[in-house]
Amino acid sequence: MTLWLKNVDGKPSSSFTMMIISFVIISVWLALSIFESVKGLQIRPFNGTDAMAYFAPIAALYYGRKQQEKAAGAVASLVSGGTSTESTTPPAP
């Protein structure tokens, strides 16, 4: 049993799991900020700047790794004899 959620490629991903958890935490904070307190527990007012300061680096990690894996796959395809999407011959006149 793995603790990581699977990304769109079907592979377990720690960065995807962290992004989903941070999104859930921010969503719960937003929902709970409607109330000043719940059973004596004081809840801070929702602050979009703080929420994005928490979420943005984690989302950047996920999407950065996704782009890096995509680029590495393209390079590996070229090295192994795959075709490039760019044309190396000049266009016909």
N, C-alpha and C positions, 0 to 999 in steps of 0.2 A: 504494500500500500504506500503510495506516494503522497506527500503533503502538498505538492505543487499542482496548480491548475494547468490544464493543457491549453496552449495557444492555438491559433488558427491552423498551424501546421500539424497539430495533433501531438506535439512534443511537450513534456512537462517544462514549465518555464517559471523560474523564481521571480523574474522581473514582472511578468504578467500577473502572477499571484499578488505581488506587492502592490501593483497598480490597482487591482480590484479591491484589495483590502483597504487601501487608502481612500478609494472612491466611496466604499461603504461607510467608513468612519466619518468622512465629510458629510455624507447624506444623513447619517444618524445625528450628527451635530446640528445640521440645518433643521431637521425635524424636531429635535429636542429644544432648540433655541426658541421655539414658540412659547415655551413655558419658562418662568423665572427659576423655578425649582421643582424637583420631583422627589417626593418623600424626603425632604430636608436636604437634598443634594443640590447645591447651587450650580446653575448652568450658565456658562459664559454666553453672551450674545454672539450670534454668528457674525463672523468677519470674513468677507470674501478675500481680502488680501492675505490674511493668515492661512485660509484654506488653500489658496493657490500657491502660497509659498511652501506648503506641505505637499501638495499634489503635483505641481509642475516638474520638480526634479525627478520624481518617481516615474511620471509619464514619459519624460524625456529619456530616462534610462531604458524603458521598454521600447519606445519607438526607435531610439538610437541603435539598440541591439538588433532590432528587427531589420533596420536598414543595413547594418553591418553584415548580418547573415545573408541578406539578399545580395549584397555586393560580393561577398566571399563565394557565394554559389555561382555567380556570373563569371568570376575569375577562374574558379575551378573548372567550369564548363569550357572556357576558352583554352585552358592549359591541357585539358584532356582531349582536345580536338573538336570541340563543339564549334558552332558557327557564331560569328559576331553579328550584332544587330546593325552595326555600321558598315557601310560599303567601303571597300578599300580601292575599288576601281573608279576612275572618273566617269561621270555621266556621259552618255553618247551625245554628240552634237546634233 
